[in-house]
Amino acid sequence: MSGQDRDYLNTKVNPILERMVSALLETHPQEPAAFMIAWLQREFPPHTQPSPQVHSKAQDSQGSDQSEDDEDEEVSPTRKAKQNQRKGVSSEAYGRWNRKEDFVPRVIEKTPDQRGRILDKIGKAFMFSGLDPSEKEVVVKAMEERHIAVGQNVITQGEDGSELFVVDSGELACTKIFEKGGQSRFLKDYHSGESFGELALLYNAPRAATITAKTPAVLWVLDRSCFNNIVKDSAVRRRERYEEFLKKVPILGDMDPYERSQLADVLKPVVIEAGEYIIREGEVGDMFYIIEEGQAKATKVLRPGQAPEEVKAYTSGDYFGELALLRGEPRAANVIAATVLKCVTLDRHTFKRMLGPLEDIMGRNASKYPGLIKD
């Protein structure tokens, strides 16, 4: 291998391969070839430049003159189509094989009450937050109502999946086996307004966890076709943005990919203007914050009767507000936006539901855990 070839591989090819292999190891898709094709299309979308054609040697030597031999050597549209075909779930993975103009959504009749319940639930669910009104209407018409008995598995880890679920009512437990032959570990409960089952549809991977009904439950079920054509694009963009951000948060650096995806689903963005108080000392806390962009500072009254003093600075990847939620006590300090601040948040209810995985993560990352403001 020449030095020029080696430089080309090291500077142009290897960085792409390393990123793609990292994505494969995180996701473990059942169809790795389809996943890699989809990943490349997503990371490096094709430009509008025309595809190169196959030319004969005669054409190369004769400029623009074209012979019958040239026509024989060009790839026909029919042949191109056959070359682009994929079989099974691979063809559903991503991109140009799922053309929206060919999509005909199913329509399941709904009562006004059912329509209202669906709209209420998808209005709360991360997965549907990027849809416009017309897209939401397609989703509402396509959803099927399903009743689940206590103890029934809605999805089972390792199985193939073709449906997304939105909880209308009831409570369901999410459990996962992290090592082959290991014991099942509880991750979280699902309640009204939450969705699950999208990972298998997003990545054509087996079900990543098992979801079991703890109480009688009513679910709204969306089929793969409607999900692929209406919901997937906006969901992928938002989830990937938050997952990439969460990877950079030191306390969450060792988070399991499934845990990270679940956390990404429940984050809510908020923008705070410079100088605005985000948290006030002594108030009851009901929100946990992670800084996405910008800086903030914490101040606290250290000497009775004197003004608060700055005790900590925050920047991208830092978090605050967890002490009041963990302890159930008033806020221990003020937190003020030093610049325009973009944060993602968890409310008290969601924070408590995610607390099990988060406590494990904090334990695994004890050495990375930044100094906290103590009372």
N, C-alpha and C positions, 0 to 999 in steps of 0.2 A: 504494500500500500504506500502510495506516495505521500510526502509530507502535506501536499495540498489536499489530498483526499482525507487525510487524518484531521487536518484543521477543519475541513468542511463538516465532518462527522461530529467533532467536538463542539463546534460553535453553532451549527445549524440543526443537526439531527438529534443528538443525544439529549439536549434540554427538553425537546418535545417528547421523546420516548420516556424520559424519566417522569415527566408529569403524567403521561398516559398510564404508565405502569402503576404509579401511585394511586391514580383513580381506580384502576382495576383491583388493586389489593384492598382498597377501602370498601368497594362495592361487592366484589366477588359475583359478577353477573353470570347467569346460566349460559348466556350466549356471548362469550368474550369478543368474538369477531364483530358481531353487530354492535356491541357496546363501543368497541374501538372506532368503528366507522362513524357511529353517532357522535362520539367524543370529538373526533377530528372535524366533523362538520360543524359542531357547535363552537369549538374553540377557534377554528379557522374557516369561517363561512366563505363559500365560493364567491368570487367576484363576477361581474357581468361580462368578463372577457370571453370570447368564443373559444370553445374547446379545440385543441390542435387536431388537425386531420392527418391521416396517414397518407403520405405521398410516395410515389414510385421514384426510383432513381432517375428515370427519364424526365419526370417533371422537374426534379431538382436541377437537372442540367439544361432544361429548355425554358426556364423561367415560368411564364404564365401559361404556356401551351399545355393542354390537357389531352391525354390520349385515352383510348378505351381501357388500356391497362391500368391507368390511374383510377378510373371509375371502379374497376374490379377490386383495387386494393383499399378503397375507402370503406369504412365500416358502415353498413346500411343501418337505417333507423330500426328495422326489425331486429337485426343482430345486436345493436346497442341495447335495445329493450331487454333482450334475453340475457345479456351480460349483466344487466342491472338488477335482475330479479333476485329475490331472496326467499327462502322457504321458511315455513312455520312462523314462530314468533319473531325470528330475525327480521322478517319483512315488516313487522310492526314497530320495530325499535324506534327509529327516528326518521326525519328527513323526507326526502323527495318521494319515497315509496308510499307514504300516506298523504295523498293529495286531497286537500280539503274540498275541492270541487266535486270529488267523487263521493263525499260523505253524505249519507242520508240519515239523519238522527231518528231514533225511534220515538214514538209519541205514545205515552200512557196517560189515559184520561185521569184527571184529578178533580176532586171537589174543591170549592173555594177554600174550605178549611185546610185541606191538604196543601194547596198552593201556598197559603199563608204560612203554614208551618215550615215548608221547605225554604221559602224566601227568608224567613226569620233565622233558620239554622245556617244556611249558606252565607248569610250576612255576617255571621260570627266566625266562620271557618277561614283559616289562612288560605286554604287551597283555592278559594273562589274570590279572593279579595281583588284580583286584577281584572275580573270580567266586567264588560260593559253590560247595560241592561238587556240588549238583544241576545248576548251570549248566555246570560243568566236565564233568560226565557227558554232557550234551547235545553239547558241543563234541567230546569224544573220539569219540562215536558218529558224528558228522557228518564227521570228517576222513578224507581220502583219501590214501593213500600214493602218492608219485610219485618215480620215479627219473630223474635228470638227468645227461646225458652231459657230459664236459669240453667247454667252449666253447659250450655251449647257453645261449641267453638264456632266463631264466625269465620276466622281464618286460622290456619295452623302453620307454624314455622316449617319451612322447607318445601311446602307445596307450591304449585304454580298458582298464580292469581290473575283474575281478569276483571275484578270489580273494585270500585272505591266505595267506602261506606261513610255516611254522615249520621251521627247519633241524633235521633229525634227525642227519645226519652229512654231512661234506664241508665244503668251503670255497668261498664265492662272493664275487665282487668287485662292488662298487657303483660305478658311474661316472655322471657327469652332465655335460651340456652346458649351460653357464650363459648363453650368448649365442647368438642365431641365427647359424648358420654357424660357430660356434666349435668348438674341439676338445674332445673328451671328457676330463673330469678325474676321476681316481680319488678316491673319498671314503673308502671303508672296505671291510673284508672282513667277511663274515658267517660265523659259526661255529655249531656245535651249540648249540641252545637259544635262538637269536635268531630274531626274526620280522621280516618285511618285507611290503610290498605293501598296507599298511592305509590309506595316504593316499588312494588312489583310491577306497576304500570309504567312508572318513570324510567326504570332501568332494565325492564324485562328480566328481573332477577326473581328467585324464589321468595316466598313470604319470609320476612326478616324476623317475625315474632308471632306469637299466638295470642289471639284476642278471644276471651271467654266471657259470656254474660254472667254477671254477679246477681242481677235482678232481671225480671222480664224486660225486654228492650224492644224498641221500635227503631228501625234503621231505614234510611233512604239510600238506595243502591244505584250507583252510576256505572254503566257498562264501559268497557275498554274503548270502544270506538268513539263514543262521545267524549270520554276523557282525553283521548289522544288528539282529537280534532278541535276541541274547544278549550280545555282546561290546561293541558300540559305545558304549553309554551310559557305562559305567565307564571305558572307554578315553579317551573324549572329555574327561570331567571331569578325569582325571589329567593327560593330555597338555596341555590348555589351561592348567591351573594351573601346570605347570612351564614351558611356553612363555612365559607372561606373566611369570613370575619371571625367566627367563633374559633377557628383553628389558631388564630393569632392572639386570642385571649389567654394569657399564661395559665390561669387557674383551670382552664378547660382544655389545655393542650393534649392531655392523654385521654380525652373523651372518646368512647367508642363511636364509630361512624353512625350507628343507629341512634345512640343517645343524642348525638349532635344534631341529627336530622329532626328528632323529636323536639329538641329545644328550639331549633330554627323555626319550626312550625308555629310556635306560640309567642314568638317575639313580636312586639308592636313598636313601630318607630315613633319618635317624638322629637321635635325641634325646640330648643330653648334659646331665647335671645340672651346676648351678653349682659351680665349684671343681674339676671333674674335668679331668684332663689328657687332651687329645685327641691331642697329639703330644709326645714327649719328645726333647729334644736328644740326639743321638748314636745314637738307635735307627734301625733300617732302616725306611724308609718304603714303604708299599704302598697308600696311600689319598690321594686328592685331595678337598678339601672346598670347598663353596660355602655360605656362611651364608644361610639363608632367614629366620630370625628370631633375635634375641638379639645378645649381644656376647661377644667373646673378646679375649684379650690374648696377645701373644707375649713371652716372656722369654728371655734368653740370657746366658750367662756371658761378660762382657766383660773381666773381670780375673781371672786364674787365682787360685784359692783363695778367691774371694768369691762371695756369693750371686748368682743370676741377676738381671738388671735388666730392667725392662719396656722393650721397644724398639718395639712397635707395638700399636695397638688395631684390632680388627676389628668390623664391624657388618654389617647385612643387605646382601647383594650382594658382599661381600668374599670372597676365597678364599685358601686356603693349602694347603701340602702338595705343590705341584707341583714344587718344586726337587729334592726327593729323587727324584721319578719321572723328571724330565727328565735329571738328571745321574747317576742311579744311585748317589748318595752318601747317607750317613746324614743324618738330620734335622738342620737347621742351628740350630733353636731349639725351645723349648717353646711349645706353644699350649694355653692354659687357658681353660675356659669361665668368663666373668665373670658370666653369668646362665644360666638354662636356655636351651639352644641347640638350635635346629632347623637341621640341615644336610642337604644332599643330597651324595652322594658318588659317586666313580668309583674302582673298584679299579685296581691297576696294569695288569692285562691290558687292561681296557676303555680306560683312559687312553692306553695305547700304540696301540691300534687307532684311537682318535679323534685321535691326535697330529697327523696330517697337516692336517686342517681347522683344528685348534686353533692350530697354528703359523702358518698363514696369517692367521688372525684376529688373533693377537697381533702379527703384523707390520703388519697394516692399522691396528691400534689402538695403535701404539707410544707415541704421545703420551699415551694414557689409562692405560697400564700403570702400576699403582701401584708405589711403591718396594718392592723385595724385600729380604729379610733375607739379606745375603751372609755367606759363611763368613769 
